[in-house]
Amino acid sequence: MLSSTPINLSATSWRSSFLMSSPNDDMVSANSTMSSSWIYYQGFPGSSISQNRSQQTSPGSQLSPVSSVDFIENERSLSHYLQDYENFERTAAVGQSVEQPSNLLSSFWSHPATRTSAEVPPTLRRCSYQLAPPTTVPAVGSSGSQADDTGSPSSSLYQSQDVWRRVRVNPNVLTQWNANLRMWISKTILFRLVKEIEAVDEALQCHGLADVRVGSVGLERLKKTAQILQVAQNIPTLISLIPFLELTSNQEYLVTRIKELAKGGCMSEFRWNSGGSLHNKDWEEHLPTDAAVVMHLFATYLDSQLPPLPHNPDGRPFTSQHFAKTPDKPPQGKNTLAIYQVQMNPPHYVLLEGEETLEVPKGRNNLFHTLLLFLHIVNTKEHGMLGRVNLGPSGVNLLWVLQT
């Protein structure tokens, strides 16, 4: 007499009845009713089927069905059942491994229907709910309102919102303004500056000065080359290019970084508190940060757009009036409107308006938001005029970045 249960699979483990096969079983066709040894009753392997043990088991410890398979008739249904049971075991293990939070069964969570930790759902056993502390809005300029060095907003988000609401700007528009400003700087300054550098290098080579290339020679030699009569007459743009390169003596790094920032159309390579690599060497602190590079190029560009100052014709009209950096003293006075770099590394900028200091959070957007704040005040309080130059469509065409 042979059991109809497959080898290595006991009938009890499959919740099936133990039947004996008859010699005529081999004559049964494939379409006939299958042996009751494959009939599966909902439960789980390893659970007792005896009536005595069922009576000894408390109602709270009875396990619910673990699979939707009611009848195992082929390999597919068998695989489905095994997968369901594996998921059941995994879920049970997770629920048992989670420790009970100390405050979970407090008077607040103790429901009449939930008296013991075993009856608490696994989801609640994994979570401990607490009341959130009240949100406070720090004052502008307070130490607690600063963002961390990684540029994450933290509590400074409220400081930023307070500054923008103070000038009647919805903080939700800053994302679009920021993208517009980056695009304008990329297309108007960086891209055109790279094209001008390439044109000057080509012109110098055509005039027999192939050993002089922008970024390959020092700044002093470049200035002396610009004073040569032949160069001054045939390459007049070189003298206008030099102010953009006066940020650092490391001309090779500066020119290389300008070309990298010009790629992509929106300064995707911008790193506010560091820079790029050169000759497989990482950026070091003696080199200017990308924020310092962009601010210098922005100020120099506006220097070229504003008329010379009457009392200082050779000076920089925008930089001398609207930009300063530590350790130099910032401009002062009731009519002051200037961007002041209060910290070099990591770079941090504030806006001086009259006797007040407007500060946006530290981080990757500090420079751009300070510039946007500057432009917004020019647009709303100065009618778009910076001195005698209109920053709107009839002039520099910069104020369009404040559109959404």
Secondary structure as the mmCIF struct_conf table of DSSP 4:
data_model
#
loop_
_struct_conf.conf_type_id
_struct_conf.id
_struct_conf.beg_label_comp_id
_struct_conf.beg_label_asym_id
_struct_conf.beg_label_seq_id
_struct_conf.end_label_comp_id
_struct_conf.end_label_asym_id
_struct_conf.end_label_seq_id
STRN STRN1 SER A 3 SER A 3
BEND BEND1 SER A 4 THR A 5
HELX_LH_PP_P HELX_LH_PP_P1 PRO A 6 PRO A 6
TURN_TY1_P TURN_TY1_P1 ILE A 7 ASN A 8
TURN_TY1_P TURN_TY1_P2 ALA A 11 ALA A 11
HELX_RH_3T_P HELX_RH_3T_P1 THR A 12 TRP A 14
TURN_TY1_P TURN_TY1_P3 ARG A 15 ARG A 15
STRN STRN2 MET A 20 MET A 20
HELX_LH_PP_P HELX_LH_PP_P2 SER A 21 SER A 22
HELX_RH_3T_P HELX_RH_3T_P2 PRO A 23 MET A 27
BEND BEND2 VAL A 28 VAL A 28
TURN_TY1_P TURN_TY1_P4 ALA A 30 ASN A 31
BEND BEND3 SER A 32 SER A 32
HELX_LH_PP_P HELX_LH_PP_P3 THR A 33 SER A 35
HELX_RH_3T_P HELX_RH_3T_P3 SER A 36 TRP A 38
STRN STRN3 ILE A 39 ILE A 39
BEND BEND4 GLN A 42 GLY A 43
TURN_TY1_P TURN_TY1_P5 PRO A 45 GLY A 46
HELX_RH_AL_P HELX_RH_AL_P1 GLN A 51 GLN A 56
BEND BEND5 THR A 57 THR A 57
HELX_RH_3T_P HELX_RH_3T_P4 PRO A 59 SER A 61
HELX_LH_PP_P HELX_LH_PP_P4 GLN A 62 PRO A 65
BEND BEND6 SER A 68 SER A 68
STRN STRN4 PHE A 71 PHE A 71
BEND BEND7 ASN A 74 ASN A 74
HELX_RH_AL_P HELX_RH_AL_P2 GLU A 75 SER A 97
BEND BEND8 VAL A 98 VAL A 98
HELX_LH_PP_P HELX_LH_PP_P5 GLU A 99 PRO A 101
TURN_TY1_P TURN_TY1_P6 SER A 102 LEU A 105
BEND BEND9 SER A 106 SER A 106
TURN_TY1_P TURN_TY1_P7 SER A 107 TRP A 109
TURN_TY1_P TURN_TY1_P8 PRO A 112 ALA A 113
BEND BEND10 THR A 116 THR A 116
HELX_RH_3T_P HELX_RH_3T_P5 SER A 117 GLU A 119
BEND BEND11 VAL A 120 VAL A 120
HELX_RH_AL_P HELX_RH_AL_P3 PRO A 122 ARG A 126
HELX_LH_PP_P HELX_LH_PP_P6 LEU A 131 THR A 135
HELX_LH_PP_P HELX_LH_PP_P7 PRO A 138 ALA A 139
TURN_TY1_P TURN_TY1_P9 VAL A 140 GLY A 141
HELX_RH_3T_P HELX_RH_3T_P6 SER A 143 SER A 145
TURN_TY1_P TURN_TY1_P10 ASP A 149 THR A 150
TURN_TY1_P TURN_TY1_P11 SER A 154 SER A 155
HELX_RH_AL_P HELX_RH_AL_P4 SER A 156 ARG A 166
TURN_TY1_P TURN_TY1_P12 VAL A 167 ARG A 168
HELX_RH_3T_P HELX_RH_3T_P7 PRO A 171 VAL A 173
HELX_RH_AL_P HELX_RH_AL_P5 LEU A 174 TRP A 184
HELX_RH_PI_P HELX_RH_PI_P1 ILE A 185 LEU A 190
HELX_RH_AL_P HELX_RH_AL_P6 PHE A 191 CYS A 206
TURN_TY1_P TURN_TY1_P13 HIS A 207 GLY A 208
TURN_TY1_P TURN_TY1_P14 ALA A 210 ASP A 211
TURN_TY1_P TURN_TY1_P15 VAL A 214 SER A 216
BEND BEND12 VAL A 217 VAL A 217
HELX_RH_AL_P HELX_RH_AL_P7 LEU A 219 ALA A 226
TURN_TY1_P TURN_TY1_P16 GLN A 227 GLN A 227
BEND BEND13 ILE A 228 ILE A 228
HELX_RH_AL_P HELX_RH_AL_P8 LEU A 229 ASN A 234
TURN_TY1_P TURN_TY1_P17 PRO A 236 PRO A 236
HELX_RH_AL_P HELX_RH_AL_P9 THR A 237 LEU A 241
HELX_RH_3T_P HELX_RH_3T_P8 ILE A 242 LEU A 245
TURN_TY1_P TURN_TY1_P18 GLU A 246 LEU A 247
BEND BEND14 SER A 249 SER A 249
HELX_RH_AL_P HELX_RH_AL_P10 GLN A 251 LEU A 261
TURN_TY1_P TURN_TY1_P19 ALA A 262 GLU A 269
TURN_TY1_P TURN_TY1_P20 TRP A 272 ASN A 273
STRN STRN5 LEU A 278 LEU A 278
TURN_TY1_P TURN_TY1_P21 HIS A 279 ASN A 280
STRN STRN6 LYS A 281 LYS A 281
TURN_TY1_P TURN_TY1_P22 GLU A 285 HIS A 286
BEND BEND15 LEU A 287 LEU A 287
HELX_LH_PP_P HELX_LH_PP_P8 PRO A 288 THR A 289
HELX_RH_AL_P HELX_RH_AL_P11 ASP A 290 GLN A 305
BEND BEND16 LEU A 306 LEU A 306
HELX_LH_PP_P HELX_LH_PP_P9 PRO A 307 PRO A 308
STRN STRN7 LEU A 309 LEU A 309
TURN_TY1_P TURN_TY1_P23 PRO A 310 HIS A 311
STRN STRN8 ASN A 312 ASN A 312
TURN_TY1_P TURN_TY1_P24 PRO A 313 ASP A 314
BEND BEND17 GLY A 315 GLY A 315
HELX_RH_AL_P HELX_RH_AL_P12 PRO A 317 HIS A 322
STRN STRN9 PHE A 323 LYS A 325
TURN_TY1_P TURN_TY1_P25 THR A 326 PRO A 327
BEND BEND18 ASP A 328 ASP A 328
HELX_LH_PP_P HELX_LH_PP_P10 LYS A 329 PRO A 331
BEND BEND19 GLY A 333 GLY A 333
TURN_TY1_P TURN_TY1_P26 LYS A 334 ASN A 335
STRN STRN10 LEU A 337 GLN A 343
TURN_TY1_P TURN_TY1_P27 MET A 344 PRO A 347
STRN STRN11 HIS A 348 GLU A 353
TURN_TY1_P TURN_TY1_P28 GLY A 354 GLU A 355
STRN STRN12 GLU A 356 LEU A 358
HELX_LH_PP_P HELX_LH_PP_P11 VAL A 360 PRO A 361
BEND BEND20 LYS A 362 GLY A 363
TURN_TY1_P TURN_TY1_P29 ARG A 364 ASN A 365
HELX_RH_AL_P HELX_RH_AL_P13 ASN A 366 LYS A 381
BEND BEND21 GLU A 382 GLU A 382
TURN_TY1_P TURN_TY1_P30 HIS A 383 GLY A 384
STRN STRN13 MET A 385 LEU A 386
TURN_TY1_P TURN_TY1_P31 GLY A 387 ARG A 388
STRN STRN14 VAL A 389 ASN A 390
BEND BEND22 GLY A 392 GLY A 392
TURN_TY1_P TURN_TY1_P32 PRO A 393 VAL A 396
HELX_RH_3T_P HELX_RH_3T_P9 LEU A 399 LEU A 402
#
